[in-house]
Amino acid sequence: MDNFSAFPTTPTSPARSASLVVPNDTGDLTQVSRALYVGQSGALSVEMVDGEIVTFEGVPAGSMLPIRVSKVRATDTTAAAILSLW
């Protein structure tokens, strides 16, 4: 039973879905993320939903980054076990 199924999804709502991310320099995520989970520490290079490319250095394992991205880039990404949540 989902007691919250009738509630609207808002920017501060918890994620409803997740998928494993395979970093890729050309392919977009199937869904723009609401957050990324990083399971193994390292650098994370992403394309933000507005098109800006940024690299988060030294992301610790177990981090949840509340960022909206369209792509997780293979170039400069050393983190692993990445999940996209939306």
Secondary structure, DSSP 4 states (H G I P E B T S, - for coil): --TTTTSPP-TTSPPS-EEE----SSPPPSS--SEEEEEE-EEEEEEETTS-EEEEEEEPTTEEE---EEEEESTT---EEEEEE-
